[in-house]
Amino acid sequence: MSEVELRLQRLSDAKRFFKILSNPNFVFFGAKPKSIEAEKEWLKKGFEKRKKNLEHNYAITYDGKLIGGCGIKINQHRTFIGEIGYFVDEEYWGKGVATKATKLLEKIAFKMGIIRIEIVMQPANKGSVKVAKKCGYVKEGKLRKAISHLGKYEDVYLYSKVK
Ligand SMILES: CC(C)(COP(=O)(O)OP(=O)(O)OC[C@H]1O[C@@H](n2cnc3c(N)ncnc32)[C@H](O)[C@@H]1OP(=O)(O)O)[C@@H](O)C(=O)NCCC(=O)NCCS
């Protein structure tokens, strides 16, 4: 059986992440690195953010192959709250990868002392809504103009799970 695992991100993941994120079908995802170099810079910033407990990012592997990323951003006002995000290479969509990755990341987060995990997504991002539901997150409502996406403020659904 194919196995989904998480590991810490590495600078050498930049090329693969750049390829995955350059997919024009990632319409709901804000992270569009301009180059492999830019992706390396983002990864380096991520290592610093981990040390400062701002963000904890992971690579998603499938049978050992790098196929996506996920992470938890720590709310800096209430550090017991974290927000999970994820992306998966389109070739692997619909195989339960993001669902498994979210469940693994959630375990890590709760062990870190997080009490409440949030997932937000645009209402049209049906795949992401399904991931949140399959992982047992509860819909709390719609946040109006809560994200800035490609220069526009957009509404999102808020899902959460508490420890
Ligand atoms: C959203 C995303 C992470 C889902 O990853 P995934 O590994 O395919 O997710 P899973 O397979 O665990 O679950 C997705 C479910 O949604 C379903 N789904 C996907 N797209 C869908 C759509 N457009 N309409 C309805 N259902 C959809 C899948 O069939 C699957 O359901 P199933 O388990 O009943 O078969 C992936 O599509 C992705 O990387 N998108 C681009 C980045 C992104 O939008 N990230 C989230 C930002 S909030």
The ligand as an SDF file (V2000), in Angstrom:
LIG
                    3D

 48 50  0  0  0  0  0  0  0  0999 V2000
   -7.0000   20.8040   -2.4330 C   0  0  0  0  0  0  0  0  0  0  0  0
   -5.9470   19.7120   -2.6050 C   0  0  0  0  0  0  0  0  0  0  0  0
   -4.8360   19.9380   -1.5910 C   0  0  0  0  0  0  0  0  0  0  0  0
   -6.5990   18.3540   -2.3510 C   0  0  0  0  0  0  0  0  0  0  0  0
   -5.5980   17.3550   -2.3700 O   0  0  0  0  0  0  0  0  0  0  0  0
   -5.9230   15.8090   -2.6040 P   0  0  0  0  0  0  0  0  0  0  0  0
   -4.7410   15.0230   -2.2020 O   0  0  0  0  0  0  0  0  0  0  0  0
   -6.4650   15.6200   -3.9570 O   0  0  0  0  0  0  0  0  0  0  0  0
   -7.0980   15.6240   -1.5240 O   0  0  0  0  0  0  0  0  0  0  0  0
   -7.8070   14.2560   -1.0760 P   0  0  0  0  0  0  0  0  0  0  0  0
   -7.6480   13.2380   -2.1480 O   0  0  0  0  0  0  0  0  0  0  0  0
   -7.3340   13.9190    0.2910 O   0  0  0  0  0  0  0  0  0  0  0  0
   -9.3290   14.7110   -0.9560 O   0  0  0  0  0  0  0  0  0  0  0  0
   -9.9200   15.5290   -1.9360 C   0  0  0  0  0  0  0  0  0  0  0  0
  -11.3590   15.1080   -2.1410 C   0  0  0  0  0  0  0  0  0  0  0  0
  -12.0120   16.1560   -2.8480 O   0  0  0  0  0  0  0  0  0  0  0  0
  -12.4850   15.6830   -4.0870 C   0  0  0  0  0  0  0  0  0  0  0  0
  -12.3600   16.7780   -5.0410 N   0  0  0  0  0  0  0  0  0  0  0  0
  -11.2440   17.3120   -5.5370 C   0  0  0  0  0  0  0  0  0  0  0  0
  -11.5590   18.3220   -6.3750 N   0  0  0  0  0  0  0  0  0  0  0  0
  -12.9060   18.4060   -6.3730 C   0  0  0  0  0  0  0  0  0  0  0  0
  -13.8410   19.2460   -7.0550 C   0  0  0  0  0  0  0  0  0  0  0  0
  -13.4410   20.1870   -7.8870 N   0  0  0  0  0  0  0  0  0  0  0  0
  -15.1730   19.0520   -6.8190 N   0  0  0  0  0  0  0  0  0  0  0  0
  -15.5810   18.0920   -5.9550 C   0  0  0  0  0  0  0  0  0  0  0  0
  -14.7340   17.2670   -5.2800 N   0  0  0  0  0  0  0  0  0  0  0  0
  -13.4200   17.4360   -5.5100 C   0  0  0  0  0  0  0  0  0  0  0  0
  -11.6370   14.4700   -4.3900 C   0  0  0  0  0  0  0  0  0  0  0  0
  -12.2800   13.5960   -5.2710 O   0  0  0  0  0  0  0  0  0  0  0  0
  -11.5020   13.8730   -2.9880 C   0  0  0  0  0  0  0  0  0  0  0  0
  -12.7070   13.2640   -2.5790 O   0  0  0  0  0  0  0  0  0  0  0  0
  -12.8260   11.6810   -2.2750 P   0  0  0  0  0  0  0  0  0  0  0  0
  -11.9220   11.3840   -1.1370 O   0  0  0  0  0  0  0  0  0  0  0  0
  -14.2500   11.4880   -1.9600 O   0  0  0  0  0  0  0  0  0  0  0  0
  -12.3840   11.0120   -3.5510 O   0  0  0  0  0  0  0  0  0  0  0  0
   -5.3530   19.7080   -4.0440 C   0  0  0  0  0  0  0  0  0  0  0  0
   -6.3950   19.7100   -4.9680 O   0  0  0  0  0  0  0  0  0  0  0  0
   -4.4270   20.8760   -4.3110 C   0  0  0  0  0  0  0  0  0  0  0  0
   -3.2340   20.8140   -4.0800 O   0  0  0  0  0  0  0  0  0  0  0  0
   -4.9970   21.9900   -4.8480 N   0  0  0  0  0  0  0  0  0  0  0  0
   -4.1930   23.1810   -5.1470 C   0  0  0  0  0  0  0  0  0  0  0  0
   -3.7180   23.8610   -3.8710 C   0  0  0  0  0  0  0  0  0  0  0  0
   -4.8650   24.2400   -2.9580 C   0  0  0  0  0  0  0  0  0  0  0  0
   -5.9240   24.6930   -3.4120 O   0  0  0  0  0  0  0  0  0  0  0  0
   -4.6480   24.0530   -1.6490 N   0  0  0  0  0  0  0  0  0  0  0  0
   -5.6340   24.3510   -0.6330 C   0  0  0  0  0  0  0  0  0  0  0  0
   -5.7130   25.7940   -0.3340 C   0  0  0  0  0  0  0  0  0  0  0  0
   -7.0200   26.1000    0.8460 S   0  0  0  0  0  0  0  0  0  0  0  0
  1  2  1  0
  2  3  1  0
  2  4  1  0
  2 36  1  0
  4  5  1  0
  5  6  1  0
  6  7  2  0
  6  8  1  0
  6  9  1  0
  9 10  1  0
 10 11  2  0
 10 12  1  0
 10 13  1  0
 13 14  1  0
 14 15  1  0
 15 16  1  0
 15 30  1  0
 16 17  1  0
 17 18  1  0
 17 28  1  0
 18 19  1  0
 18 27  1  0
 19 20  2  0
 20 21  1  0
 21 22  1  0
 21 27  2  0
 22 23  1  0
 22 24  2  0
 24 25  1  0
 25 26  2  0
 26 27  1  0
 28 29  1  0
 28 30  1  0
 30 31  1  0
 31 32  1  0
 32 33  2  0
 32 34  1  0
 32 35  1  0
 36 37  1  0
 36 38  1  0
 38 39  2  0
 38 40  1  0
 40 41  1  0
 41 42  1  0
 42 43  1  0
 43 44  2  0
 43 45  1  0
 45 46  1  0
 46 47  1  0
 47 48  1  0
M  END
$$$$
